[in-house]
């Protein structure tokens, strides 16, 4: 087995990993690093999903990088546009030589005696195995399993004569023109697929067990387009990024503080969009706003498909799949030529990489999250995990900034390791995702790290607090323990 040394190993060449490379190049130019990507291409989510209409569910002024302005006219971008943006970033920051494609990270063990990570990597095409050693391990592998999504068993599915498709494995050659399509699910993926395939299908039915909150907005930012007429693009990007962050955070706090009032407002907006539809039944969730991520509807496309009757919504439970469609528990029957199971993701930690410390496997649920980017008792280890209530990249940018700041601090003080140590006076811990009711989160309760009741062991889900904390708080805070030997 070949051995190599790097200062930093980055796992994953999605939006987080690409951002990590750019930050390391500019802030730690003397450090050696590589980005290991198990797939054949960069992009992560934006390369994996191929379903029709794939787009961002956040504005690109916040989903884009802090260091690279988003200059396209559309603020809500399609998957291909996002891939172009990421490719430009790779080119501009010279990351092509840093990304090692088809390199799957199998496991990583912290060797305390050496003060290094031992990372086992397999080159997938040749099956050749490598052992890399590095001072830091930076996980940018996302939060869900790439190999397959959540696919519940449906009674009688073997009897269905048409195709059953999960969006995570969408066949690009799928022909849905003139056909009846049932999309099972009511999340962002379903709300994206429905209006897009409704342009060609005979009828698209979104079948949901329970409703979701939908918010319509233009896919262009009029303020940004106006300011670009007078100001430099980089300045406009920074201003709009600040504006959108402020609005996101303010709305989230207001909605959580006044759930009943917010619920009424959101549902009233849908009633304005669909005055002749049963909004109370099909668009009135049983939970409070922001207990799950809200679905963004660009330019009201989903509502427009319902209004022109190319799409509809059915709220019911599935009894069984039959040869020509789905029988519902109400007794109704939905005819279908194609069934799309937009039933969600399967969460996993660290891209499925097995993490150990001194050859002892780490049980993540027994650790505590430190600043929501490190874990108790795991040295020189940083994980990029975005926000539930805002754009993923906001937190990814901060996490990379923190890593670079930590590396330079350790160099200046000749430290070999930095390890968060859970305080002895912690009187209560709990899963920081327990307040979010999305199915994919609830299915994974017990996988996540715990959080405490006070800094730095709390995951605030607050970009503004995190921004100040990451950039200006003391690194040596008594909770992050540094060692020279």
Beta strands, then each sheet from edge to edge (+ up, - down):
strand 1: 2-11
strand 2: 33-37
strand 3: 99-101
strand 4: 103-111
strand 5: 116-123
strand 6: 128-139
strand 7: 163-165
strand 8: 180-184
strand 9: 203-208
strand 10: 214-217
strand 11: 295-298
strand 12: 311-315
strand 13: 318-322
strand 14: 325-328
strand 15: 333-335
strand 16: 338-341
strand 17: 354-357
strand 18: 360-361
strand 19: 369-370
strand 20: 374-375
strand 21: 381-383
strand 22: 417-420
strand 23: 430-431
strand 24: 450-451
strand 25: 480-483
sheet 1: 3+ 2+ 1+ 6+ 5- 4+ 17+ 18-
sheet 2: 3+ 2+ 1+ 6+ 21+
sheet 3: 7+ 16+ 8+ 9+ 12+
sheet 4: 10+ 11+
sheet 5: 13+ 14- 15+
sheet 6: 19+ 20-
sheet 7: 22+ 25-
sheet 8: 23+ 24-
end
